[in-house]
């Protein structure tokens, strides 16, 4: 069984090799024929090109060309050396580091200044609140004592209640300011209406 498979594979390989050999022989004959036809077809052109090259070489005298080259080299040697003037406006190697350093310093300074302003406003708010509590402690000692007791018992819950009360108070103050403005606008409108009626 294995011998049959091996024989079959050997036969296939022999057929492939014979096919390749036939193709290679065809290619060898066709390449030779192609080269012959190419040379016959372009023989006149190649001869024309070679004759022109020979004629061009005869037209120019090598010694005369070499003499002209030597004269030109002599002239170039007598020309004074060119002194290059530095006209670029490139900053020195340290300048990029300096610019980066200045930018970093500016950013740090700006950040520090912004933080300072923010902390200054926070400090003002805290001072105002401390002053208000000081006034409450001075004028209403019982209320201050109650606040201290509540803070000692459950500070987080008491602070949450206080913040909610502050938000509520701010909303009431804002609503009162809007109502006062509306009342003022209404009085102004009545006054204008009376003035218009009086002018009739």
HELIX and SHEET records of a PDB file:
HELIX    1   1 UNK A    2  UNK A   59  1                                  58    
HELIX    2   2 UNK A   62  UNK A   78  1                                  17    
HELIX    3   3 UNK A   93  UNK A  139  1                                  47    
HELIX    4   4 UNK A  141  UNK A  153  1                                  13    
HELIX    5   5 UNK A  155  UNK A  199  1                                  45    
END                                                                             
